[in-house]
Amino acid sequence: MASPILRFNHKSNVVFSVLVLLCVTLLIQKSGAAEFAISWSAPNSSAPHLDQWAENNRFQIGDSIVFNYSPGQDSVLRVNQDDYTNCNTDAPTAKYTDGHTAIKFDQSGPFYFISGNKDNCLKNEKVVVIVLADRTNRNATAPSPSNSTDITPSPAPAGEASPPSPDTGVVENPTLAPESPPPPSGASPVFMSLLGSIGAFAASSSLLLL
C-alpha cells in the first residue's frame, strides 16, 4: 500500500497540473485580442484622414487602441457624436493626457475621439472607431409556425346584421424595441473543449489514486 505521504504528493501534482492548464487556457483566450497603435497628431494636407485608417481596420470587443502623442502638447478626448462633428472640447466623456493612452473596447458601437487641442481637431485630428457586435452567442431566428390554420367565421344568422369589418385603410407601424446590447461573450468552443479535457484528466487521475 502506498504511504499517505506519497499519495498526498501525487494528488498535489495532479492539482498543480490542472491549475497550469487553466492558466494556459486563459492566456490563449487573452491573446486573441488585438491592439491598434495610432500616431496622434494633426495630419498634413497630403496624409489620409485618421477615419480612413479606422475604416481599413476591423475592431472587435476586447481589442484596444493606443494613442501615442507628446504629453503636455496634446491630449485625447472621448466625446459624443455632436461634439466630434463640431470639435467641441468643453464636455468630454473622458480625457487622457499621459502621452500613451490605451483604451480597451468593452462594448460594440461607435467610439468618438478628438484632440484636446481644438485647432488640431479642426485639422482633422479626430477619429471614430466602429466596434463590431459580438454575434457568436446570438440565438438563431426561430422559424415561423408552418401548420397554421385559417379560421373562417361562420355567417351571421338571417335577419341579423353582420358585424362591421375592421377598417383596413390604416396600418399601424409597431414601434420597434431598441436593440439591447450584446450579452457578454460566453466561453468559446476552444475554452469549453480544453475545460472538458481538464475535467477528464482530473477524473482519470482521481480514479488512479483510489
C-alpha positions in Angstrom: 0.0 0.0 0.0 1.3 3.4 -0.9 2.2 5.6 2.0 -0.1 8.6 2.8 2.8 11.0 2.1 3.3 9.6 -1.4 -0.5 9.6 -2.1 -0.7 13.3 -0.9 2.3 14.3 -3.1 0.7 12.7 -6.2 -2.6 14.4 -5.6 -0.8 17.7 -5.2 1.0 17.2 -8.6 -2.4 16.5 -10.2 -3.9 19.7 -8.8 -0.9 21.7 -9.9 -1.1 20.3 -13.4 -4.8 21.2 -13.7 -4.0 24.8 -12.5 -1.3 25.2 -15.0 -3.6 24.1 -17.8 -6.2 26.6 -16.7 -3.7 29.4 -16.7 -2.5 28.4 -20.2 -6.1 28.4 -21.4 -6.8 31.9 -20.1 -3.6 33.2 -21.7 -4.7 31.7 -25.1 -8.1 33.5 -24.7 -6.5 36.8 -23.8 -4.0 36.6 -26.7 -6.9 36.7 -29.2 -7.5 40.5 -28.6 -5.7 42.9 -31.0 -4.0 46.2 -30.2 -4.1 49.1 -32.7 -1.5 51.8 -32.3 -2.1 55.3 -33.7 0.2 58.3 -34.0 -2.0 61.0 -32.5 -1.2 64.3 -34.4 -2.8 66.7 -36.8 -2.5 65.1 -40.3 -1.0 67.3 -43.0 -2.8 68.0 -46.2 -1.3 65.1 -48.1 -1.8 62.5 -45.4 -5.0 60.4 -45.3 -7.5 61.2 -42.6 -7.5 59.1 -39.4 -11.0 58.0 -40.2 -9.7 56.3 -43.3 -7.2 54.4 -41.2 -10.0 53.3 -38.9 -12.2 52.2 -41.8 -9.4 49.9 -43.0 -9.2 48.0 -39.7 -11.6 45.6 -38.1 -12.3 46.4 -34.4 -13.9 43.9 -32.1 -14.9 43.8 -28.4 -11.8 43.2 -26.3 -9.5 45.0 -28.7 -7.6 48.1 -27.7 -6.5 51.3 -29.4 -3.2 53.0 -28.2 -2.8 56.8 -28.9 0.9 57.9 -29.0 1.5 61.7 -28.6 3.6 64.2 -26.7 2.2 64.8 -23.2 1.7 68.4 -22.4 1.3 69.3 -26.0 -1.7 67.2 -26.9 -4.4 65.0 -25.4 -7.2 62.6 -26.3 -10.9 63.3 -25.6 -13.6 60.8 -25.9 -16.8 62.7 -26.9 -20.3 62.1 -28.3 -21.1 62.4 -32.0 -22.2 66.0 -31.9 -19.0 67.1 -30.1 -17.0 65.0 -32.6 -18.6 66.7 -35.5 -18.2 70.2 -34.1 -14.8 69.7 -32.4 -16.3 70.7 -29.1 -13.7 70.1 -26.3 -15.7 71.6 -23.4 -17.6 68.5 -22.2 -15.7 65.2 -23.0 -16.8 61.9 -21.7 -13.2 61.1 -20.8 -9.9 63.0 -21.1 -6.4 61.4 -21.4 -3.1 63.3 -21.2 -0.5 60.7 -20.4 1.1 60.5 -23.9 0.5 56.8 -24.3 -3.2 56.2 -23.9 -4.5 52.6 -24.2 -8.3 52.2 -24.4 -10.0 48.8 -24.4 -13.3 48.4 -26.2 -15.7 46.8 -23.8 -18.8 47.1 -26.0 -19.9 47.4 -29.6 -20.8 50.6 -31.4 -19.1 53.8 -32.3 -16.3 55.4 -30.2 -15.6 59.1 -30.9 -12.1 60.6 -30.2 -10.9 64.1 -30.8 -7.8 66.1 -29.9 -7.9 68.2 -26.8 -6.4 71.0 -28.9 -9.4 72.4 -30.8 -7.1 73.8 -33.6 -5.7 70.3 -34.1 -9.2 68.8 -34.1 -10.3 71.3 -36.8 -7.3 70.0 -38.8 -8.9 66.5 -38.6 -7.0 65.2 -35.6 -10.0 63.1 -34.7 -11.2 59.5 -35.3 -14.3 57.5 -35.0 -13.9 53.7 -34.3 -16.7 51.3 -35.1 -16.5 48.2 -32.9 -18.4 45.2 -34.3 -21.1 43.5 -32.4 -20.3 40.0 -31.0 -22.9 37.8 -32.7 -21.4 34.4 -31.8 -23.8 33.8 -28.9 -27.0 35.2 -30.5 -29.8 32.7 -30.9 -30.8 31.8 -34.4 -34.1 33.3 -35.5 -36.9 30.9 -34.7 -38.8 29.7 -37.7 -42.4 30.8 -38.1 -45.0 28.1 -37.4 -45.8 26.2 -40.6 -49.1 24.4 -39.7 -51.2 27.4 -39.0 -54.9 27.0 -39.8 -57.0 29.9 -41.1 -60.4 30.0 -39.3 -63.3 31.5 -41.3 -66.0 33.0 -39.2 -69.5 31.5 -39.8 -72.0 33.7 -41.5 -74.4 35.7 -39.3 -78.0 34.2 -39.0 -80.6 35.5 -41.3 -82.2 38.8 -40.0 -79.2 39.8 -38.0 -76.8 42.4 -39.2 -73.3 41.3 -39.9 -70.6 42.9 -37.7 -68.7 45.7 -39.4 -65.5 44.6 -40.9 -62.3 46.2 -39.5 -61.0 49.2 -41.2 -58.1 48.1 -43.3 -57.3 51.6 -44.7 -54.8 52.4 -41.9 -51.9 50.2 -40.9 -50.2 50.9 -37.7 -46.4 50.8 -37.7 -45.4 49.0 -34.5 -42.7 50.7 -32.6 -39.6 48.6 -32.6 -38.0 48.0 -29.3 -34.4 49.3 -29.1 -31.9 46.5 -29.7 -30.4 45.5 -26.4 -26.6 45.5 -26.2 -25.0 42.1 -26.9 -24.6 39.9 -23.8 -21.1 39.3 -22.5 -19.3 36.9 -24.6 -19.5 33.4 -23.1 -16.9 30.7 -23.1 -15.6 29.9 -26.6 -15.7 26.4 -28.0 -11.9 26.2 -27.6 -12.2 27.0 -23.9 -15.0 24.5 -23.3 -13.1 21.8 -25.1 -10.0 22.5 -23.0 -12.0 22.6 -19.9 -13.6 19.3 -20.7 -10.2 17.8 -21.3 -9.0 19.1 -17.9 -12.0 17.6 -16.2 -11.4 14.2 -17.9 -7.8 14.3 -16.9 -8.6 15.2 -13.3 -11.2 12.5 -13.1 -9.0 9.8 -14.5 -6.2 10.9 -12.2 -8.5 10.6 -9.2 -9.5 7.0 -10.2 -5.9 6.0 -10.4 -5.4 7.3 -6.9 -8.2 5.1 -5.5 
